Amino acid sequence: MLKAGLIGNGGIARSHNKAYARMRTEGGPVAVEAYCDIRPEQLAGLDGARTYTDIDTMLASEQGRLDYIDVCLPTYLHAEVAVKAMRAGFHVLCEKPMALNHELAREMCRTALATGRTLMVGHVNRFMDDRRAIRDLCRSGELGRVRSAEFYREGGSREPMGYHNWFRDGKLSGGAMLDLHIHDVDLIVWLFGLPQAVSAAAATVIPGSGYDAMSVNYFYGDRTFVHAGCDWTIRHDTFNTRAMRVNFERGYVFCDRSPGRQAFVKVAEDGTVTDLAGLLGSDFFYNEIRYYATCVAEGREVADCPPEQSAEAVRLIMAEMASADRNGARIEL
Ligand SMILES: NC(=O)c1ccc[n+]([C@@H]2O[C@H](COP(=O)([O-])OP(=O)(O)OC[C@H]3O[C@@H](n4cnc5c(N)ncnc54)[C@H](O)[C@@H]3O)[C@@H](O)[C@H]2O)c1
């Protein structure tokens, strides 16, 4: 049984803890033995786990006792803590987005290589059964070549957003462009590869929060058109849209994960509709963490979600920001 330590026991840690609780009932492959959070109240009721309020103390005290560190900290701490943990001998599973910029993401990749530690960024969409079915369709060619694709990720958000409202400070979170839209950017890189160029129109709606509403075009140079829209500033939003469609030469798939409106269909050239909604219920955080822990236990590469691709997603976002800074100028990758 692997032993993990979780740092940052806030919002997203709840989803990780649910996955670890399921693994506890199943007898593995991993159990969380230690937690760290700067706020002592976040460490209450963690039966039997060793707890810390300081990251350096935890990393020093837990050397040799834990296999990996699960980094669920705010984004501005990802690179610093992941690098420190790998240098201290721990493997690292880190929440998305990988880092605040591409250089920090590359430093994380370099540290993983130099220390021989397994680093994976938790791009959880890759562990959803519906996304995997779409990836398989893109690869199998069953419906022909991809012609176009559309991604929507839009809604409102509550205040405060995270510890000290850090999500709302663009310098700490990268705004919706880095924090939320990266889910679709990682899917775009995974499904279609890195585009040749990008063009982004974006706005800062909430002062100081970075680009928080955007419309982005991805150019592949082969008549494949990909577009993604994202906005986390919509007041009184009741839809919380998380939808995508991919149009192939001989059909399309439409997938809507928005709460209360879930749908996933494959439509073939002759109009035959296959209802794939049954794939929407997968336990994706469990799948992600189980996959990572299994790779660590077996000494395998994290081929389903390599850190180099996560760094490419950050690079693409940086290009989008540069484009938005220049009113949608086309930026070559
Ligand atoms: N995969 C997903 O779908 C998903 C969803 C939400 C958030 N996230 C990502 O997860 C990360 C965390 O987001 P969140 O919503 O959990 O934020 P959060 O603010 O709710 O939680 C962060 C936790 O880290 C703790 N913390 C802050 N500074 C610390 C320090 N120096 N030492 C120890 N603990 C410290 C805070 O007390 C808090 O409990 C972000 O990078 C976010 O983008 C991913």
The ligand as a Gaussian input file, in Angstrom:
#p B3LYP/6-31G(d) Opt

LIG

0 1
 N       -9.353000      19.694000     -10.918000
 C      -10.337000      20.549000     -10.771000
 O      -11.393000      20.436000     -11.362000
 C      -10.137000      21.697000      -9.803000
 C      -11.259000      22.325000      -9.232000
 C      -11.047000      23.346000      -8.305000
 C       -9.746000      23.753000      -8.007000
 N       -8.677000      23.164000      -8.625000
 C       -7.305000      23.625000      -8.353000
 O       -6.910000      23.166000      -7.068000
 C       -6.049000      24.114000      -6.465000
 C       -6.623000      24.491000      -5.102000
 O       -7.896000      25.090000      -5.259000
 P       -8.980000      25.091000      -4.077000
 O      -10.281000      25.433000      -4.695000
 O       -8.883000      23.847000      -3.291000
 O       -8.440000      26.331000      -3.217000
 P       -8.757000      26.613000      -1.681000
 O       -8.330000      28.000000      -1.435000
 O      -10.154000      26.201000      -1.362000
 O       -7.812000      25.582000      -0.905000
 C       -6.421000      25.765000      -0.794000
 C       -5.985000      25.301000       0.602000
 O       -4.572000      25.538000       0.720000
 C       -4.302000      26.046000       2.016000
 N       -3.058000      26.820000       1.978000
 C       -2.854000      28.042000       1.416000
 N       -1.567000      28.424000       1.586000
 C       -0.949000      27.430000       2.265000
 C        0.377000      27.218000       2.716000
 N        1.351000      28.133000       2.517000
 N        0.650000      26.081000       3.404000
 C       -0.299000      25.140000       3.613000
 N       -1.584000      25.283000       3.198000
 C       -1.905000      26.406000       2.523000
 C       -5.515000      26.904000       2.351000
 O       -5.677000      27.083000       3.731000
 C       -6.651000      26.076000       1.722000
 O       -7.242000      25.195000       2.665000
 C       -5.974000      25.292000      -7.421000
 O       -4.797000      25.232000      -8.181000
 C       -7.186000      25.127000      -8.305000
 O       -7.009000      25.659000      -9.603000
 C       -8.859000      22.124000      -9.482000

